Amino acid sequence: GTVEAVGPAVTRFAPGQRVFGMLDYVRRPGCYAELALFRDDELAPAPPALGDAALASLPLVSLTAWLALVEAGRLGRGGRVLVHGGAGGIGSVAVPIAKARGAREVVVTASAASAAACLARGADRVLDRADPAAFRAPDLGRFDVILDAVGGYYPRTVGLLAPGGTFVTITSLADDDAYTFGNFVRHLGRVVWTRLAGAFGGPRVRSVGVRPNAGHLRAIADLIERGALPPPAVEALPLSAAAEAHRRIETRRTRGKLVLVP
């Protein structure tokens, strides 16, 4: 959106400037508001090439992917990356971010119907999420970073980490993405086990939660301006369809991002 006014201590932005960013929605929700109050370290100048709907689709997913791959995963040039949920909002930006950071190969999991879309965004290989043998392919190899943007892939794929690699999840370490007491206990048990194992050379496992970061936003904007990071596929819906948008998101089968517009 466009800056309407700034406080007396703000020097990085001025009224009339176009910006993009993400609220610290846990403490200060307000994404559906016509006007929102931001800190100046939650925003960055908007890349001029993208419209508002495309820009609105990016901060949450691109900051999550950046945090998972670059900070938690410590992805370096020449690394191999496995992204679970390659057609979703986070996965669809994680692939080009990994490529822009110098990943040698990016493999994703997705449905067969989404395979072409994943390849178009830069994935080198797509594993059919419905194929139980997909992770046992003899030529699959080991990965330096595994990003689980769906949930439930830890027990099936942590063994695919290369020595010194990192498994990063944005959900939990449970057996699937169901919110059950059993999964909660399994998640806690695995958190404790991975902390202990990591101290003795076991797999690095990190759980991340997105947060606003102006520096990361500026790096993401640079990728956009260089053409290295296309926005996710966007389906724009009227604000009156907010409830329907939430119902569709709850299926966890959406492709790209849903954006509400006035």
Backbone torsions as a table, in degrees:
resi	resn	phi	psi	omega
1	GLY	NA	-165.1	-176.1
2	THR	-117.2	136.9	178.5
3	VAL	-66.3	126.3	177.8
4	GLU	-92.7	-38.5	-178.6
5	ALA	-159.7	158.4	178.4
6	VAL	-132.0	156.3	175.5
7	GLY	-77.0	167.1	-174.9
8	PRO	-65.2	-22.2	-178.8
9	ALA	-92.0	-3.7	-177.1
10	VAL	-83.4	125.1	-180.0
11	THR	-121.1	-14.2	-175.1
12	ARG	-85.9	-16.3	-177.3
13	PHE	-134.0	158.6	-179.1
14	ALA	-139.7	153.7	177.0
15	PRO	-54.5	138.3	-178.5
16	GLY	93.0	-11.5	-178.6
17	GLN	-79.7	138.4	179.2
18	ARG	-88.1	131.6	-174.4
19	VAL	-136.7	167.4	169.5
20	PHE	-142.9	155.8	-177.9
21	GLY	173.4	-166.4	-176.3
22	MET	-141.8	133.1	174.7
23	LEU	-70.6	152.8	167.2
24	ASP	-75.6	83.7	-165.3
25	TYR	-70.0	-16.3	178.0
26	VAL	-70.9	-42.8	-177.4
27	ARG	-95.1	-27.9	-175.9
28	ARG	-138.3	74.8	179.5
29	PRO	-68.2	161.9	179.0
30	GLY	157.4	22.1	-175.1
31	CYS	-67.0	-22.6	-179.4
32	TYR	-92.5	5.2	-177.7
33	ALA	-80.0	153.4	176.4
34	GLU	-70.9	-33.8	174.9
35	LEU	-127.2	145.4	-179.9
36	ALA	-138.3	148.3	-179.4
37	LEU	-100.1	117.8	-178.7
38	PHE	-112.7	151.9	162.5
39	ARG	-79.3	154.7	-177.8
40	ASP	-71.9	-15.9	177.6
41	ASP	-90.9	13.3	175.2
42	GLU	-110.1	5.9	-174.6
43	LEU	-132.6	161.0	172.9
44	ALA	-144.9	156.5	175.7
45	PRO	-58.6	137.8	-176.4
46	ALA	-76.9	133.4	172.3
47	PRO	-61.2	128.3	-174.0
48	PRO	-68.2	-16.5	-174.0
49	ALA	-74.7	-18.8	-173.8
50	LEU	-107.9	143.4	175.1
51	GLY	-78.4	175.0	-174.7
52	ASP	-63.2	-41.1	-177.7
53	ALA	-64.5	-42.5	178.3
54	ALA	-65.2	-42.5	179.9
55	LEU	-65.9	-38.5	179.9
56	ALA	-63.3	-24.9	-178.1
57	SER	-78.8	-11.8	-167.5
58	LEU	-95.6	-43.6	-168.3
59	PRO	-55.3	-50.3	-176.9
60	LEU	-60.1	-51.1	-174.2
61	VAL	-75.0	-38.6	-178.2
62	SER	-72.2	-37.4	176.0
63	LEU	-65.3	-38.8	177.6
64	THR	-63.5	-47.6	-179.4
65	ALA	-63.5	-40.9	179.4
66	TRP	-63.4	-46.0	179.6
67	LEU	-60.8	-43.1	-177.2
68	ALA	-68.9	-46.9	-173.7
69	LEU	-81.6	-47.5	-170.6
70	VAL	-85.8	-48.5	-177.2
71	GLU	-82.2	-61.3	-176.5
72	ALA	-71.4	-43.1	-176.2
73	GLY	-82.1	-17.8	-179.8
74	ARG	51.5	44.0	-178.1
75	LEU	-63.1	127.4	178.4
76	GLY	-113.2	169.9	179.4
77	ARG	-62.8	132.7	179.4
78	GLY	90.0	1.3	-179.1
79	GLY	-77.7	162.7	175.1
80	ARG	-109.3	138.1	-173.4
81	VAL	-127.6	138.3	171.9
82	LEU	-117.8	123.5	-179.3
83	VAL	-115.9	117.7	175.0
84	HIS	-86.8	124.8	-176.3
85	GLY	91.5	47.3	-173.0
86	GLY	-67.2	-19.6	-178.6
87	ALA	-96.2	-8.0	-178.7
88	GLY	-77.9	-178.1	-177.4
89	GLY	-60.3	-48.9	-179.0
90	ILE	-71.0	-47.1	-178.4
91	GLY	-60.4	-37.5	-175.9
92	SER	-70.8	-19.2	172.4
93	VAL	-100.1	-24.1	177.6
94	ALA	-62.9	-36.4	-178.9
95	VAL	-61.4	-56.4	179.6
96	PRO	-66.2	-30.6	176.0
97	ILE	-64.2	-44.2	178.3
98	ALA	-60.6	-42.6	178.6
99	LYS	-63.7	-42.8	-179.5
100	ALA	-65.6	-28.0	178.5
101	ARG	-84.9	3.4	173.1
102	GLY	97.7	15.2	178.4
103	ALA	-60.4	137.0	179.7
104	ARG	-74.4	-37.2	-178.4
105	GLU	-150.9	138.0	176.8
106	VAL	-124.3	118.4	178.2
107	VAL	-109.3	140.0	-179.5
108	VAL	-128.8	157.5	168.1
109	THR	-104.9	141.5	-179.6
110	ALA	-166.3	172.6	174.1
111	SER	-74.0	160.1	178.3
112	ALA	-60.2	-33.9	-179.0
113	ALA	-68.9	-22.8	-177.6
114	SER	-99.4	0.9	-174.8
115	ALA	-59.1	-45.6	-177.6
116	ALA	-62.9	-39.7	179.5
117	ALA	-64.4	-38.7	178.5
118	CYS	-66.1	-42.4	178.3
119	LEU	-64.5	-36.3	179.6
120	ALA	-65.9	-25.8	179.5
121	ARG	-91.3	4.8	172.3
122	GLY	113.3	-2.5	177.9
123	ALA	-63.7	141.8	179.3
124	ASP	-87.9	-23.7	-177.7
125	ARG	-157.0	142.7	179.9
126	VAL	-119.9	126.0	175.2
127	LEU	-98.3	130.6	179.8
128	ASP	-69.4	116.8	-176.4
129	ARG	-64.9	-19.0	-179.5
130	ALA	-87.3	-5.0	-177.3
131	ASP	-94.6	109.8	-177.7
132	PRO	-65.3	-18.4	-178.9
133	ALA	-93.8	1.4	-173.4
134	ALA	-59.8	-36.0	-175.7
135	PHE	-86.9	2.1	178.1
136	ARG	-107.7	10.3	179.8
137	ALA	-62.1	131.6	-174.7
138	PRO	-64.6	-22.7	-178.3
139	ASP	-98.1	11.5	-175.3
140	LEU	-71.3	-38.6	177.3
141	GLY	76.8	-166.9	-177.9
142	ARG	-111.8	157.0	-174.3
143	PHE	-123.2	143.8	177.6
144	ASP	-80.3	-32.1	176.7
145	VAL	-137.6	131.6	171.3
146	ILE	-118.3	122.1	179.3
147	LEU	-110.0	117.2	176.4
148	ASP	-100.2	102.4	178.8
149	ALA	-98.2	8.7	-176.1
150	VAL	-117.3	-50.7	-175.7
151	GLY	112.4	143.7	176.6
152	GLY	91.7	0.3	-175.9
153	TYR	-95.9	-7.7	-177.7
154	TYR	-58.4	-54.7	-176.4
155	PRO	-64.1	-23.7	-176.5
156	ARG	-88.2	-25.2	-170.5
157	THR	-130.4	-2.0	178.7
158	VAL	-61.2	-26.9	178.1
159	GLY	-70.0	-7.2	178.8
160	LEU	-90.0	1.7	179.4
161	LEU	-70.2	139.8	170.8
162	ALA	-76.0	160.0	175.9
163	PRO	-54.6	128.2	-177.9
164	GLY	82.9	1.7	-179.3
165	GLY	-77.2	173.3	-176.0
166	THR	-132.7	130.9	171.5
167	PHE	-97.8	121.8	-178.0
168	VAL	-117.8	127.9	178.0
169	THR	-122.1	146.6	173.1
170	ILE	-104.9	0.8	-179.0
171	THR	-118.9	-96.5	-179.9
172	SER	-148.9	179.5	178.9
173	LEU	-103.8	21.8	-177.3
174	ALA	-76.0	178.4	-177.1
175	ASP	-75.2	-24.9	176.6
176	ASP	-153.8	-172.6	-175.3
177	ASP	-95.3	14.6	179.0
178	ALA	-78.4	141.1	179.3
179	TYR	-89.6	86.5	-179.8
180	THR	-124.9	160.3	179.2
181	PHE	-62.7	-39.7	179.3
182	GLY	-60.8	-42.6	178.4
183	ASN	-66.4	-36.4	177.9
184	PHE	-61.3	-44.8	179.3
185	VAL	-65.3	-42.9	178.6
186	ARG	-61.4	-41.1	179.2
187	HIS	-61.0	-48.9	-179.5
188	LEU	-61.7	-42.1	179.3
189	GLY	-61.7	-41.7	-179.2
190	ARG	-72.1	-32.7	175.0
191	VAL	-60.2	-48.2	179.6
192	VAL	-62.5	-46.0	-178.4
193	TRP	-61.7	-43.6	-177.8
194	THR	-67.8	-33.3	176.5
195	ARG	-64.4	-44.8	179.3
196	LEU	-66.9	-45.5	-178.6
197	ALA	-64.2	-38.0	-179.8
198	GLY	-61.3	-31.5	179.3
199	ALA	-69.7	-16.8	-179.0
200	PHE	-117.7	28.4	175.5
201	GLY	87.2	11.4	177.6
202	GLY	-75.0	-176.4	-178.0
203	PRO	-64.0	138.9	174.4
204	ARG	-79.2	125.5	179.4
205	VAL	-126.6	127.3	-178.4
206	ARG	-129.6	136.9	173.5
207	SER	-110.9	127.9	-173.8
208	VAL	-122.5	149.4	173.1
209	GLY	-127.3	132.2	-173.3
210	VAL	-67.9	149.4	176.0
211	ARG	-147.7	154.3	178.6
212	PRO	-63.8	144.9	179.2
213	ASN	-159.0	108.5	-175.9
214	ALA	-64.5	-36.9	179.6
215	GLY	-63.6	-42.7	176.9
216	HIS	-65.8	-38.1	177.8
217	LEU	-61.6	-40.2	178.9
218	ARG	-66.1	-38.2	176.6
219	ALA	-65.1	-38.8	178.0
220	ILE	-66.8	-41.4	177.5
221	ALA	-60.9	-37.5	177.8
222	ASP	-63.3	-41.2	177.4
223	LEU	-63.0	-39.5	178.9
224	ILE	-63.2	-45.9	-177.5
225	GLU	-66.6	-28.3	178.2
226	ARG	-85.2	-2.3	179.9
227	GLY	78.8	11.7	-177.9
228	ALA	-87.5	-15.5	-177.5
229	LEU	-131.6	91.3	173.7
230	PRO	-72.9	146.3	178.1
231	PRO	-66.7	160.3	176.3
232	PRO	-62.5	161.0	171.4
233	ALA	-60.0	132.3	-174.0
234	VAL	-116.3	132.3	169.3
235	GLU	-114.5	113.5	-178.2
236	ALA	-87.0	130.9	178.5
237	LEU	-124.1	148.9	176.7
238	PRO	-68.0	153.1	-179.7
239	LEU	-57.1	-29.6	179.1
240	SER	-65.4	-16.2	179.8
241	ALA	-98.1	21.7	-176.9
242	ALA	-58.9	-42.3	-178.9
243	ALA	-63.0	-42.0	178.5
244	GLU	-64.5	-38.5	178.0
245	ALA	-61.2	-41.7	179.1
246	HIS	-65.8	-39.1	178.6
247	ARG	-62.7	-39.7	179.6
248	ARG	-68.8	-38.3	178.6
249	ILE	-63.8	-36.3	-178.5
250	GLU	-65.3	-18.7	176.2
251	THR	-73.5	-18.1	-176.7
252	ARG	57.4	31.1	179.8
253	ARG	-127.0	17.2	178.1
254	THR	-76.5	154.7	177.1
255	ARG	-113.2	128.3	-177.8
256	GLY	72.5	-140.0	-174.4
257	LYS	-129.3	145.4	170.5
258	LEU	-98.9	131.1	-178.2
259	VAL	-124.8	130.6	177.3
260	LEU	-91.8	132.8	-178.6
261	VAL	-125.3	153.3	179.0
262	PRO	-61.1	NA	NA
